[in-house]
Structures are given as structure tokens and as C-alpha cells.
Amino acid sequence: MGETQFTTRLGNVVVRWIAGDGPVRLSEIRVGAVDHGPLFNQPSPVSIMEVVGWLKRYFDYGDPLTEVPWELLDQSTWTAFQRGVYRAASEIPHGETRTYGWIARRIGQFGAMRAVGQALRHNRLPILIPCHRVVSTDSLGGFMGEKDPAHPQLQLKGALLALEEGYRQPLFPFLPQTVQVGACT
């Protein structure tokens, strides 16, 4: 197991992975995590550092994460239902939201809104699997199991949505959105 972390304006982000006999797999991303220093002193594999670069650009500039690197994700504990929910959530465009009902319909489970919420509650790879883009019909809904609007997790959900909206509606709309200040080429 390995871990790397970095600081963003929304708090620390911890990225954990599993490295064993098989390929390296991302196992967890924690946003707003407490900085506790490196737990696992292991060099970060190139594939993980690429994902970390995507995440940094997301948090620094609001850059969209265009594709989920499914082959890098540890899916060993996911049920078939969770897999469907996570795939459907990943189809929500950057800066947009959909409802729990939309996800349920998308996976053919028309009345399973609460089950969709529970599946998203157990999402250990937020941002890559953008559960923050799933809202209820009349509110932000929950986030990482929290429903109290004053809870830091739900405030984080609002901040993530604002970050993405800021990318879609930049302060200087006359600039082309393809310009990415400080992005690696």
C-alpha cells in the first residue's frame, strides 16, 4: 500500500493505492483529509503520479477530468450495483449535476434512488467518480454520508460544484477556455 498527499485551497488530498503482485490500483482519494505526514513510505508509481497531476489541475484550475481511468481503480469490493452507479455518475459532464433518480433510471433501477445514494456514500474515489455532481431534486442531497448543510463534507460538495462552475463560467469569458495557466504540456 502506498500514499501521497498534497494541499489544495479546499484542504489536503490523500491518494492511496495498492501495489502487490498485480498492477497498481487506486484504492482511495480523501479530500479535506487531515495532514498526518506520509503513512506509507513508498515511491509513487508513474500511473499514480499522472492521476495526482490531473487532481492537482482539477483543484488548482477547475480543469475537467475527462476520462475515469477504470483500469487503475481498485474495484475488488464493488458490487455490480455500485459499478453501475459509479459508471453512470462518471457520465455526468464537468460542471453539471444530475439527480439520484437520473442515476437510478440510467442503470435501469427506476425506484432505487436511496440505494444510489448509499452506493455513492461508499465511493472511495471521489472526484474521479464525481459523486458530488449527484444532487436531490430539492437540495444538494448528501455527500459522503452527510446531510447536514453545516457539515464540512456537504460544504465541500458545494465548493466542488462551485469550482467546476467557475471553470465553465470563467471570470474573463473572453479568454478561450482551452488556455490553462500553469498546466503541464
Backbone hydrogen bonds in HBPLUS format (Angstrom, degrees):
<---DONOR---> <-ACCEPTOR-->    atom                        ^
c    i                          cat <-CA-CA->   ^        H-A-AA   ^      H-
h    n   atom  resd res      DA  || num        DHA   H-A  angle D-A-AA Bond
n    s   type  num  typ     dist DA aas  dist angle  dist       angle   num
A0002-GLY N   A0017-TRP O   2.91 MM  15  5.27 158.6  1.95 143.0 147.1     1
A0017-TRP N   A0002-GLY O   2.97 MM  15  5.27 158.1  2.02 138.8 141.7     2
A0004-THR N   A0015-VAL O   2.94 MM  11  5.39 151.6  2.02 149.8 159.1     3
A0015-VAL N   A0004-THR O   2.81 MM  11  5.39 174.6  1.81 170.2 171.5     4
A0006-PHE N   A0013-VAL O   2.97 MM   7  5.44 149.9  2.07 147.0 156.6     5
A0013-VAL N   A0006-PHE O   2.76 MM   7  5.44 158.6  1.81 166.7 173.7     6
A0008-THR N   A0011-GLY O   2.93 MM   3  5.13 149.2  2.03 123.4 133.5     7
A0011-GLY N   A0008-THR O   3.09 MM   3  5.13 164.8  2.12 109.2 111.0     8
A0032-GLY N   A0012-ASN O   2.72 MM  20  4.99 133.3  1.93 152.3 165.6     9
A0033-ALA N   A0012-ASN O   3.11 MM  21  5.22 140.7  2.27 134.6 131.6    10
A0014-VAL N   A0030-ARG O   2.87 MM  16  5.04 157.9  1.92 143.4 150.6    11
A0030-ARG N   A0014-VAL O   2.84 MM  16  5.04 159.1  1.88 145.0 152.2    12
A0016-ARG N   A0028-GLU O   2.81 MM  12  5.07 170.8  1.82 156.5 157.1    13
A0027-SER N   A0016-ARG O   2.88 MM  11  5.59 166.5  1.90 131.9 136.2    14
A0028-GLU N   A0016-ARG O   3.37 MM  12  5.07 160.0  2.41 128.1 124.6    15
A0018-ILE N   A0025-ARG O   2.75 MM   7  5.23 157.6  1.80 151.5 158.7    16
A0025-ARG N   A0018-ILE O   3.00 MM   7  5.23 157.2  2.06 144.8 152.3    17
A0026-LEU N   A0072-LEU O   2.52 MM  46  5.82 155.4  1.58 160.8 167.7    18
A0074-ASP N   A0026-LEU O   2.79 MM  48  5.55 157.6  1.84 159.7 153.4    19
A0029-ILE N   A0124-ARG O   2.77 MM  95  6.14 148.5  1.87 161.6 165.4    20
A0042-GLN N   A0040-PHE O   2.98 MM   2  5.82 116.3  2.40 113.9  97.0    21
A0048-ILE N   A0045-PRO O   3.07 MM   3  5.34 123.0  2.41 103.6 117.6    22
A0049-MET N   A0045-PRO O   2.99 MM   4  6.32 159.0  2.03 155.1 161.8    23
A0050-GLU N   A0046-VAL O   2.95 MM   4  6.20 144.6  2.08 149.4 158.8    24
A0051-VAL N   A0047-SER O   3.29 MM   4  6.56 156.3  2.35 138.8 143.7    25
A0052-VAL N   A0048-ILE O   2.86 MM   4  6.18 158.5  1.91 152.1 158.9    26
A0053-GLY N   A0049-MET O   2.92 MM   4  6.10 149.6  2.01 139.8 147.5    27
A0054-TRP N   A0050-GLU O   3.06 MM   4  6.45 151.7  2.14 145.0 152.2    28
A0055-LEU N   A0051-VAL O   2.88 MM   4  6.21 162.6  1.91 155.5 160.0    29
A0056-LYS N   A0052-VAL O   2.86 MM   4  6.10 157.6  1.91 151.1 157.0    30
A0057-ARG N   A0053-GLY O   3.06 MM   4  6.28 163.6  2.08 149.2 153.0    31
A0058-TYR N   A0054-TRP O   2.89 MM   4  6.14 145.3  2.01 145.1 156.0    32
A0059-PHE N   A0055-LEU O   2.94 MM   4  6.23 165.6  1.96 156.1 157.9    33
A0060-ASP N   A0056-LYS O   2.74 MM   4  5.84 158.4  1.79 154.1 161.2    34
A0061-TYR N   A0057-ARG O   2.93 MM   4  5.50 158.6  1.98 133.8 140.5    35
A0063-ASP N   A0057-ARG O   3.35 MM   6  5.69 154.5  2.42 128.7 121.9    36
A0062-GLY N   A0058-TYR O   2.72 MM   4  4.40 133.4  1.93 121.1 131.1    37
A0070-TRP N   A0068-VAL O   2.85 MM   2  5.53 132.2  2.08 108.9  94.2    38
A0072-LEU N   A0069-PRO O   2.76 MM   3  5.53 158.5  1.81 127.9 135.0    39
A0073-LEU N   A0070-TRP O   3.15 MM   3  5.32 156.7  2.21 107.4 114.3    40
A0078-TRP N   A0075-GLN O   3.13 MM   3  5.34 159.4  2.17 110.9 117.3    41
A0083-ARG N   A0079-THR O   2.95 MM   4  6.21 163.5  1.98 152.3 157.0    42
A0084-GLY N   A0080-ALA O   3.05 MM   4  6.31 156.5  2.11 145.8 151.2    43
A0085-VAL N   A0081-PHE O   2.93 MM   4  6.24 161.0  1.97 154.8 160.3    44
A0086-TYR N   A0082-GLN O   2.79 MM   4  5.97 169.4  1.80 162.1 164.3    45
A0087-ARG N   A0083-ARG O   2.97 MM   4  6.11 155.7  2.03 145.1 151.9    46
A0088-ALA N   A0084-GLY O   2.96 MM   4  6.13 162.0  2.00 148.1 153.2    47
A0089-ALA N   A0085-VAL O   2.86 MM   4  6.09 161.7  1.89 153.1 158.4    48
A0090-SER N   A0086-TYR O   3.03 MM   4  6.16 148.0  2.14 140.1 148.3    49
A0091-GLU N   A0088-ALA O   3.02 MM   3  5.28 152.7  2.10 106.3 115.0    50
A0092-ILE N   A0089-ALA O   3.16 MM   3  5.62 166.1  2.18 114.0 118.4    51
A0096-GLU N   A0093-PRO O   3.02 MM   3  5.54 152.3  2.10 140.6 138.8    52
A0098-ARG N   A0133-ARG O   2.93 MM  35  6.37 150.8  2.01 159.4 167.2    53
A0135-VAL N   A0098-ARG O   2.82 MM  37  6.13 158.2  1.87 152.0 159.2    54
A0102-TRP N   A0099-THR O   3.08 MM   3  5.03 121.6  2.43  92.3 106.7    55
A0103-ILE N   A0099-THR O   3.17 MM   4  6.62 157.5  2.22 149.4 153.6    56
A0104-ALA N   A0100-TYR O   2.96 MM   4  6.26 163.5  1.99 149.5 154.4    57
A0105-ARG N   A0101-GLY O   2.90 MM   4  6.10 164.4  1.92 151.5 155.1    58
A0106-ARG N   A0102-TRP O   2.86 MM   4  6.00 155.4  1.92 146.6 154.4    59
A0107-ILE N   A0103-ILE O   3.07 MM   4  6.36 142.6  2.21 151.9 160.3    60
A0109-GLN N   A0104-ALA O   2.83 MM   5  4.94 152.6  1.90 159.7 152.6    61
A0108-GLY N   A0105-ARG O   3.02 MM   3  4.96 160.1  2.06 104.2 110.1    62
A0112-ALA N   A0109-GLN O   2.99 MM   3  5.49 163.7  2.02 134.8 134.3    63
A0116-VAL N   A0112-ALA O   2.87 MM   4  6.10 149.9  1.96 152.6 161.4    64
A0117-GLY N   A0113-MET O   2.99 MM   4  6.33 157.7  2.04 148.1 153.7    65
A0118-GLN N   A0114-ARG O   2.92 MM   4  6.27 151.7  2.00 147.3 155.1    66
A0119-ALA N   A0115-ALA O   2.89 MM   4  6.13 155.5  1.95 146.3 153.0    67
A0120-LEU N   A0116-VAL O   2.90 MM   4  6.19 162.4  1.93 154.9 159.6    68
A0121-ARG N   A0117-GLY O   2.87 MM   4  6.05 140.1  2.03 139.1 150.9    69
A0122-HIS N   A0119-ALA O   3.11 MM   3  5.37 136.3  2.31 100.7 112.1    70
A0123-ASN N   A0120-LEU O   3.07 MM   3  5.01 164.5  2.10 106.8 109.5    71
A0129-ILE N   A0125-LEU O   2.93 MM   4  5.85 162.6  1.96 163.9 167.1    72
A0131-CYS N   A0129-ILE O   2.75 MM   2  5.93 130.7  1.99 118.6 103.1    73
A0133-ARG N   A0130-PRO O   3.08 MM   3  5.77 164.8  2.10 117.9 122.7    74
A0134-VAL N   A0131-CYS O   3.15 MM   3  5.51 165.5  2.17 113.9 116.7    75
A0136-SER N   A0139-SER O   3.21 MM   3  5.35 132.7  2.44 132.0 143.2    76
A0143-PHE N   A0146-GLU O   2.89 MM   3  5.25 139.9  2.05 136.7 149.6    77
A0146-GLU N   A0143-PHE O   3.01 MM   3  5.25 165.2  2.03 112.4 117.2    78
A0151-HIS N   A0148-ASP O   2.87 MM   3  5.35 158.8  1.91 119.3 126.5    79
A0154-LEU N   A0151-HIS O   3.05 MM   3  5.52 120.1  2.43 111.2 124.7    80
A0155-GLN N   A0151-HIS O   3.02 MM   4  6.33 155.6  2.08 155.3 163.0    81
A0156-LEU N   A0152-PRO O   2.83 MM   4  6.00 143.7  1.97 141.9 151.8    82
A0157-LYS N   A0153-GLN O   3.05 MM   4  6.41 147.9  2.16 140.7 148.7    83
A0158-GLY N   A0154-LEU O   3.17 MM   4  6.49 159.4  2.21 145.6 149.6    84
A0159-ALA N   A0155-GLN O   2.95 MM   4  6.22 151.0  2.03 143.1 151.6    85
A0160-LEU N   A0156-LEU O   2.83 MM   4  6.11 153.5  1.90 154.5 161.2    86
A0161-LEU N   A0157-LYS O   3.03 MM   4  6.29 160.8  2.06 151.3 156.2    87
A0162-ALA N   A0158-GLY O   2.92 MM   4  6.13 152.9  2.00 144.6 152.4    88
A0163-LEU N   A0159-ALA O   2.86 MM   4  6.05 151.4  1.94 144.1 152.0    89
A0164-GLU N   A0160-LEU O   3.07 MM   4  6.34 159.3  2.11 148.3 152.6    90
A0165-GLU N   A0161-LEU O   2.92 MM   4  6.12 154.0  1.99 144.8 152.7    91
A0166-GLY N   A0162-ALA O   2.83 MM   4  5.99 150.7  1.92 146.6 154.4    92
A0167-TYR N   A0163-LEU O   3.22 MM   4  6.53 138.9  2.40 137.7 147.7    93
A0167-TYR N   A0164-GLU O   3.16 MM   3  5.12 126.7  2.46  93.0 106.4    94
A0168-ARG N   A0164-GLU O   3.07 MM   4  6.41 155.2  2.13 146.6 153.1    95
A0169-GLN N   A0165-GLU O   2.78 MM   4  5.92 152.9  1.85 151.9 159.6    96
A0175-LEU N   A0172-PHE O   3.04 MM   3  5.92 169.7  2.05 128.8 132.0    97
A0179-VAL N   A0176-PRO O   3.23 MM   3  5.90 166.8  2.25 116.6 120.5    98
A0183-ALA N   A0180-GLN O   3.16 MM   3  5.46 167.5  2.18 128.1 127.7    99
